Amino acid sequence: MGKLIATHQHLLDEIKACRHCHDDLPLGANPVVQLHPAAKLLIIGQAPGTKVHASGIPWDDPSGERLRAWLGIGKSDFYDAEKIAIMPMGFCYPGKGTSGDLPPRKECAPLWHSRVLQQLPNIELTLLIGQYAQKHYIDVNLDRPFRTLTERVQAWHSFTPDRLPLPHPSPRNRRWFVQQPWFEQEVVPWLQERTKQLFS
């Protein structure tokens, strides 16, 4: 484990120093990631927003508050890298689009994801948050991809216990949560119980 830990720290330093897209990013590069070989839960989301870009702390915003509520844990557990690894589809803030932030930069996943996953031998549950993570890690392996995020999340039983597709917990998705009451009634309790099992 000692060599693995040393390797993971080297990889973290490499990611933090990445400037591959620096000139194409409105606020420059500030890669955000959380990684430790002991982690049992992996969160793959979209990309940092402006608040997370400024703080350098993943999910340090209202979306993170809702995500932690879904998990049933507080910040001390969430930011314990030996429990939870966080690897977004895009490591840096991509900029503002016409309706919210731009999609994650496409360079990050091929540059870093396989190397990060090699440093996470103990992951028992991966949360795939939002359409970009789900298309990359679910649809690519299907003969007939899902048409919508809602369809993927509705099929959540098909992916458990080791993967779970989730909507983005952004306040912008308030309408989705109102229209899909089954999510809070079925998926969230399962996630909270599974999280409790992982960390007990």
Buried (B, 14 or more C-beta within 10 A) or exposed (E): EEEBEEBBEEBBEEBBEBEBBEEEBEBEBBBBBBBBBBBBBBBBBBBBBBBBBEEEBBBBBBBBEBBBEBBBBEEEBBBBBEBBBBBBBBBBBBBEEEEEBBBBBBBBBEBBBEEBBEBBEBBEBBBBBBBBBBBBBBBEEEEEEBEEBBEBBBEBEEBBEEBBBBBBBBEEBEEBBEEBEEBEEBBBEBBBEBBEEBBE
